[in-house]
Amino acid sequence: MNLKVRKKKAMAAATKASVDALLVTHPPDVRYLSGFTGSNAALVLTGGKAVLFTDGRYIAQAKAEALGTKVVIEKKAATAAACAWIEAAGVRRCGFDAAHTTVASLESMRKAVSAKVRRGLFQPTAPLVASLREIKDADEIALLRRSAALGCKLFDGMLGVLEPGMSEIAVAAELEHQARLAGAEGMSFETIVASGERSALPHGRATMARLPRRGFVTLDFGVILDGYLSDMTRTVHMGKALPDEMEAYEAVLEAQEAAVASVASGVSAGDIDEAARSVLRRAKLDSFFTHSTGHGVGLEIHEGPRLAMKQRQPLVAGMVITIEPGVYMPGRFGLRIEDMVLVTATGGEVLTPSPKAWIQL
């Protein structure tokens, strides 16, 4: 990863925001700019300098990971130490990410500097680093490919495991066990296994409910490899399906594929959402599609852009997004199909090519 280029872009964004330094405290942003993965850190960018503050637990780790960044080990809180350094360096306006800074954190930042500079030193900015992270570089794309590929491998293996009577928790446990054995650092989020009537819950966490002899089973999961997350959803059917179940599945599949086909650099996020939603509207199922069509994914499971109605942000080559329309009928059934898609100059490349046509077990 070219950390030097990332830091240069972040500082350019800070300058454009009319600040002469940037205080970065959100862990994924710190990792993106410095390579440091510890849990306690604050990074300061100003001029051509990058200084990472952390504590004594991370002496060796910080020096190994934060290449090209000065590391300062402090006994006090990393952010407080960073703020004191900012004042000593003569910074007049220091930007901070308002989206990831609590009122309590801001008060602590102000208390860490003297009264003479406290009032005007810290300036809220838009999520500057998060905006940079939306467009992945070649190293990030390679890592996301690996993470997505492992997710596909795990799903393919689960097809030989699912059977009526298994608890949803047992399904999640087996999937997560296999993920760890394959080298995953962890799961991207709490694995969703929702079966039977519970498949109508868009975020149905795994329970002791048993897989039905006849009905849908939705698996929504992802894995973490080298800090980068995958995210995919597949829905299978246990036993013989009813006609309306098959019709709903085919409509969701058509909607998902229409949205994937509409992906290209320059297309707005809202247009991708509409490509999926319009298919379900024609099938008179749009009222059962109750969430947005997708989101960016990378060091975090939910990043920009947001693919939802009226979102005007244009897609840019290098973004990695999810496309995940679904239909949820309370008390009956639900289903969702989700892929990770890399935006390219001419279209979209699906990174999770596991089968998504009708699967009946």
C-alpha positions in Angstrom: 0.0 0.0 0.0 1.3 3.5 -0.8 0.8 5.2 2.5 2.7 8.2 1.4 0.2 8.9 -1.4 -2.7 8.4 1.0 -1.4 10.9 3.5 -0.6 13.4 0.7 -4.3 13.1 -0.5 -5.6 13.5 3.0 -3.5 16.6 3.7 -4.7 18.1 0.4 -8.3 17.5 1.4 -7.6 19.1 4.8 -6.1 22.2 3.0 -9.2 22.4 0.8 -11.3 22.3 4.0 -9.3 25.4 5.2 -7.4 23.7 8.1 -3.7 23.3 8.4 -3.7 20.0 10.3 -5.8 17.0 10.6 -6.4 14.9 13.7 -7.4 11.4 12.8 -8.8 9.1 15.6 -11.3 6.7 13.9 -9.4 3.4 13.9 -10.1 2.4 10.2 -8.9 5.9 9.1 -5.8 5.6 11.2 -5.1 2.2 9.7 -5.7 3.5 6.2 -3.2 6.4 6.5 -0.5 4.8 8.7 -0.9 1.0 8.5 -1.2 0.9 12.3 -3.9 -1.6 13.6 -3.7 -1.0 17.4 -6.8 -0.1 19.4 -5.5 3.1 20.9 -4.1 5.7 18.4 -4.3 9.2 17.2 -2.7 10.4 14.0 -1.8 14.0 13.2 -1.1 15.2 9.7 0.3 18.7 9.2 2.4 20.0 6.3 4.7 17.1 5.4 4.6 15.5 8.8 2.7 12.5 10.1 2.9 11.6 13.7 1.2 8.6 15.4 0.5 8.7 19.1 -0.2 5.4 21.0 0.7 3.8 24.3 3.4 1.4 25.6 1.4 -1.7 24.7 2.1 -1.0 21.1 5.8 -0.1 21.0 6.9 -2.9 18.7 3.7 -3.1 16.7 3.6 0.6 15.9 7.2 0.6 14.7 6.6 -2.5 12.6 3.3 -1.3 11.0 3.4 2.5 10.9 6.2 2.7 8.3 7.0 6.3 7.2 5.2 7.7 10.2 6.8 9.1 13.3 5.7 7.1 16.4 5.3 8.7 19.8 4.7 6.5 22.8 2.8 8.2 25.6 1.5 7.2 29.0 -1.6 9.4 28.7 -4.4 9.0 26.3 -3.3 9.1 22.7 -5.7 11.8 21.6 -4.8 14.1 24.5 -1.1 13.6 23.7 -1.8 14.4 20.0 -3.7 17.6 21.0 -0.8 18.8 23.1 1.6 18.2 20.3 -0.7 20.1 17.9 -0.7 23.1 20.1 3.1 22.9 20.6 3.6 22.7 16.8 1.8 26.1 16.4 -1.2 24.7 14.5 -3.9 27.4 14.2 -6.8 25.3 12.8 -6.9 21.6 13.2 -9.6 19.6 11.4 -11.4 16.6 13.0 -14.0 14.3 11.6 -17.3 15.4 13.1 -19.0 12.2 12.2 -16.7 10.1 14.4 -16.1 12.6 17.3 -18.5 12.5 20.2 -19.3 15.6 22.3 -17.4 14.1 25.2 -14.4 13.4 23.0 -14.4 17.0 21.7 -14.5 18.3 25.2 -11.5 16.1 26.1 -9.6 17.4 23.1 -10.3 21.0 24.2 -9.2 20.3 27.7 -5.9 18.9 26.4 -4.8 22.4 25.1 -4.4 25.7 26.8 -7.2 28.2 27.1 -5.5 30.7 24.8 -5.9 28.4 21.7 -8.9 26.3 22.9 -11.6 28.3 21.3 -10.6 28.2 17.6 -8.2 25.4 17.3 -10.5 22.5 16.6 -12.6 22.7 13.4 -15.2 20.1 12.4 -14.9 18.8 8.9 -16.7 16.4 6.7 -15.4 12.8 6.8 -12.3 13.6 4.6 -10.5 10.3 5.1 -13.7 8.2 4.7 -14.3 9.9 1.4 -10.8 9.0 0.2 -11.4 5.4 1.3 -14.4 5.1 -1.0 -12.1 4.6 -4.0 -9.9 1.6 -3.5 -6.3 1.4 -4.8 -4.9 -1.7 -6.4 -3.7 -3.2 -3.1 -7.1 -2.8 -1.5 -8.9 -4.3 -4.5 -6.6 -7.3 -4.3 -7.4 -7.8 -0.6 -11.1 -7.4 -1.2 -10.9 -10.0 -4.0 -9.4 -12.5 -1.5 -11.9 -11.8 1.2 -14.8 -12.1 -1.3 -13.4 -15.3 -2.7 -13.2 -16.9 0.7 -16.8 -15.9 1.4 -17.8 -17.7 -1.8 -15.9 -20.8 -0.9 -17.6 -20.9 2.5 -21.0 -20.6 1.0 -20.4 -23.4 -1.5 -19.2 -25.6 1.3 -22.3 -24.9 3.4 -24.6 -26.3 0.7 -23.5 -29.7 1.8 -24.1 -29.0 5.4 -27.6 -27.4 5.5 -30.4 -29.8 6.4 -33.9 -29.6 8.0 -33.8 -29.6 11.8 -30.4 -27.9 12.1 -30.5 -24.9 14.4 -29.7 -21.5 12.8 -27.0 -21.1 15.5 -25.4 -24.4 14.4 -25.4 -23.2 10.8 -23.7 -19.9 11.8 -21.2 -21.8 14.1 -20.2 -24.1 11.3 -19.8 -21.3 8.8 -17.7 -19.3 11.2 -15.6 -22.3 12.3 -14.7 -23.0 8.6 -13.9 -19.3 8.1 -11.4 -19.4 10.9 -9.8 -22.6 9.7 -9.4 -20.9 6.3 -7.5 -18.0 7.8 -10.2 -15.4 8.4 -9.3 -12.9 11.2 -13.0 -12.9 12.1 -16.4 -12.3 10.6 -17.4 -8.9 9.1 -20.5 -8.7 11.3 -22.7 -11.1 13.3 -23.6 -13.8 10.9 -27.3 -13.7 9.7 -29.1 -17.0 9.4 -32.8 -16.6 9.0 -35.1 -19.5 8.1 -38.8 -20.2 7.5 -41.0 -17.3 8.7 -37.9 -15.7 10.3 -36.5 -15.2 6.7 -38.8 -12.2 6.6 -36.5 -10.5 9.1 -33.9 -8.5 7.0 -31.4 -8.7 9.9 -32.5 -12.0 11.4 -29.6 -13.0 13.7 -29.1 -16.8 14.1 -31.3 -18.3 16.9 -32.1 -21.8 18.1 -34.9 -21.9 15.5 -34.7 -25.1 13.4 -34.3 -25.1 9.6 -37.7 -26.0 8.1 -38.4 -29.0 5.9 -39.9 -26.5 3.5 -39.0 -22.9 3.3 -36.3 -20.3 2.7 -33.0 -20.0 4.5 -31.1 -16.8 4.1 -27.3 -16.6 4.8 -25.8 -13.1 5.1 -22.2 -13.1 6.2 -18.7 -11.9 5.5 -15.1 -12.5 6.5 -12.1 -10.3 7.4 -8.7 -10.9 5.7 -5.9 -8.5 6.3 -8.4 -6.0 7.7 -10.6 -6.0 4.6 -14.2 -7.2 4.8 -16.4 -9.2 2.5 -20.2 -9.2 2.4 -22.6 -11.5 0.6 -26.0 -13.0 0.9 -27.5 -16.1 -0.7 -31.0 -17.5 -0.1 -31.7 -21.2 -0.6 -35.0 -23.2 -0.4 -35.5 -26.3 1.7 -37.9 -28.7 0.0 -40.5 -28.0 -2.6 -41.4 -24.4 -3.1 -44.8 -22.8 -3.5 -45.4 -20.9 -6.7 -45.4 -17.5 -5.0 -42.1 -18.3 -3.4 -40.5 -19.1 -6.7 -42.0 -16.0 -8.3 -40.7 -13.8 -5.5 -37.2 -15.3 -5.8 -37.1 -14.8 -9.6 -38.2 -11.2 -9.2 -35.5 -10.5 -6.6 -32.9 -12.3 -8.8 -33.9 -10.2 -11.8 -33.8 -7.0 -9.7 -30.4 -7.8 -8.4 -29.0 -8.7 -11.8 -30.5 -5.5 -13.3 -28.8 -3.4 -10.7 -25.5 -5.2 -11.3 -25.8 -4.6 -15.0 -26.4 -0.9 -14.5 -23.1 -0.3 -12.6 -20.5 1.9 -14.3 -18.4 4.8 -13.5 -20.4 8.0 -13.6 -23.8 6.4 -12.9 -25.5 7.8 -9.8 -26.0 5.7 -6.7 -29.7 6.4 -6.9 -29.9 5.1 -10.4 -28.5 1.8 -9.3 -31.2 1.6 -6.6 -33.9 2.4 -9.1 -32.7 -0.3 -11.5 -33.4 -2.9 -8.7 -36.5 -1.2 -7.4 -38.2 -0.8 -10.7 -38.1 -4.5 -11.4 -39.8 -5.2 -8.0 -42.3 -2.4 -8.8 -43.3 -4.2 -12.0 -43.7 -7.4 -10.0 -45.8 -5.5 -7.4 -43.3 -6.5 -4.7 -41.6 -3.1 -4.2 -43.6 -2.4 -1.0 -41.8 -5.5 0.5 -38.3 -4.1 -0.3 -37.7 -2.1 2.8 -34.1 -1.1 2.7 -31.5 0.5 0.4 -30.0 -1.4 -2.4 -26.4 -1.4 -1.2 -23.4 0.4 0.3 -19.6 0.6 0.0 -17.4 -1.9 1.8 -13.7 -2.0 2.7 -12.1 -1.6 6.0 -15.6 -1.2 7.4 -18.7 -3.1 6.5 -20.7 0.1 5.7 -18.8 2.7 3.8 -19.8 5.2 1.2 -21.4 5.4 -1.2 -24.9 4.6 -0.1 -27.0 3.1 -2.9 -30.5 4.4 -2.1 -33.4 6.4 -3.5 -32.5 9.9 -4.6 -28.8 9.5 -3.8 -27.0 11.6 -6.5 -23.4 10.6 -5.7 -21.8 9.3 -8.9 -20.0 6.0 -8.8 -16.2 6.1 -9.5 -14.0 3.4 -10.8 -12.3 1.7 -7.9 -15.3 1.8 -5.6 -16.4 -1.6 -4.2 -20.2 -1.7 -3.4 -22.8 -4.3 -2.5 -26.0 -4.8 -4.4 -28.6 -6.5 -2.2 -32.3 -6.2 -3.0 -34.7 -8.3 -1.1 -38.4 -9.0 -0.4 -39.8 -9.5 3.1 -43.3 -10.7 3.8 -43.9 -10.7 7.6 -45.3 -14.0 8.8 -44.6 -15.8 5.6 -41.1 -15.6 4.1 -38.3 -13.3 2.9 -35.2 -13.5 0.7 -32.2 -11.4 -0.3 -29.5 -11.8 -2.9 -26.3 -9.8 -2.4 -23.0 -9.5 -4.4 -19.9 -7.4 -3.9 -19.2 -5.4 -7.1 -16.1 -3.6 -8.2 -16.9 -0.4 -10.2 -14.8 -0.1 -13.4 -14.6 2.5 -16.1 -17.0 0.4 -18.3 -19.2 -1.5 -15.9 -19.1 -3.6 -12.8 -17.2 -6.8 -11.9 -18.9 -9.2 -9.5 -16.4 -10.3 -6.8 -18.7 -12.9 -5.3 -19.7 -15.2 -8.2 -21.2 -18.0 -6.1 -24.3 -19.4 -7.8 -27.4 -17.3 -7.2 -30.0 -19.0 -9.5 -32.6 -21.0 -7.6 -31.1 -23.5 -5.2 -33.4 -26.1 -3.7 -32.0 -28.5 -1.1 
